[in-house]
Amino acid sequence: MKPECTIYEVADFIGKKWTLLILQELYKGTSNKRFSELKRSIPGITPKLLSSRLKELEKLDIVQKNIDTSAFPITCQYILTDKGLAFISVIKSMKIWALKWHGNNETCKKTNCKYCAF
C-alpha cells in the first residue's frame, strides 16, 4: 500500500492514539469544549498529546478552535466542524460492527450509551 492511497490516509488519521476519543468527546453535548474539559474527560491523555492531536485535527479541518478574547483570562474552545460531524457516523458504524462481532458489553448495547453517547 502506498501513502497516496485513500485507505492509507484514513488509517493514518484514525490510527493515531486518542484521535477517536477526542472526536467522541467533542461530539458529546454538541457544545464547545475547553481544553481542560477535554483533558478531564479522557483519562490517561497527556496535555502535550492532547494539544498535538487538536492541532492535527484543526489542520485537517475536523476541529475548529475558537478563541475568546472578550474576557480575562482568554479562553480557547474546540468544536467539531461539519467535516468532523460527518466523521461521527464512521465512529458509530465502528461501534455497530464491534457490538455485532465482539459485543459482550451490555451497557454499550443500548442506544445512546452513557459512556460513548452513541
N, C-alpha and C positions, 0 to 999 in steps of 0.2 A: 504494500500500500504506500502511496506517496502523499506527502503533506498537502498537495493540491486537491486531494480527494475530499469531497464534502463530508463523508463519514469520518475521515481522519480529523477534519477540523472540528466537527461536533464532539467527537470522542475526546479531543484535546480540551475543549471547553468544559464539558460536563465531568471529565475525569479528574479535574483538579479538586483536591480535598476542600471541603466546606462549601463549594460553589452552590450545590443544590440546596443545602441547608440555609444558606444566606437568602437565596431566592424564595424559599418556602417561608422564611420569617418575614420577608418583605411583603409577601402575599397575604399573610395573616392580618386581618383587620383593615386592609387596604388604605391605611393612612401612612403618612410619612413616619419614618423611624429614625431616631437619633443613633449615632454610633454606639453610645453607651447602652441603649436598649437592645441593639443587635448583639453586642458583646455579652450581655446578661442572658439573652435567650439562646445562645449557642455555647453550651458548656464545653470547655476544652480549647476553644479557638483563642489564639493569642491576639492582642491588639495589632501587632505588626502584620500578621497574616490576614486578619480581617480588613485592615486598611489596604493591603496589597490586592486582595480579591475584589474589593469595592472599586478600586481604581481600574482594574481589568474590566469589570462589568460596565463601568462608565464608558470606557474606551470602546466597548462593543455596542454601546447604546442600549443596554439592557437595564441599566440602573441610572437614575438621574439624581445628581447631588444638588440640593437646594441650600443655599447659604442665606441665613437671615442676619442681616447687619443692623436691623432696626432697634435692637436692644443689646445690652451688655450682660453677659458675655455673648459673643457672636456664636450662633449655633448652626450646625450643618445637619440636614436631614436627608434621608435617602428614600426613594420611591421607585417602583418598577415603571419602566416606560411601556408603551404599547407593545413593543417588541418583547419585553420581559414578561408582560402579562400573557402574551401569546405562547410563550415557552412553558407556562404553568400547565398547560394541557399535556405537554410531554411528561412532566413530572407525575401528573395524575395517571397517565397511561402506564407509567412505570409501577405505580402502586397497584393498579389493577392487575398487571402481569404478575407482580410479586405475590399478591394475595391468591391468585389462581394456582401458581406453581410452587410457592413456598409459604403459603398462608396459614400459619399457626397462631397468629396474633389476633385474639378475639376482640380486643379493644379497637384495633385498626380496621376490622372488617366492617365497622359501622361507617355510614356516610358522615362526613364532617367529623372525623376523629378529633378528639380534644387535643391531641398531640400534634398531628400534622395538618389539620384543618382541611383535609381532602376527603 
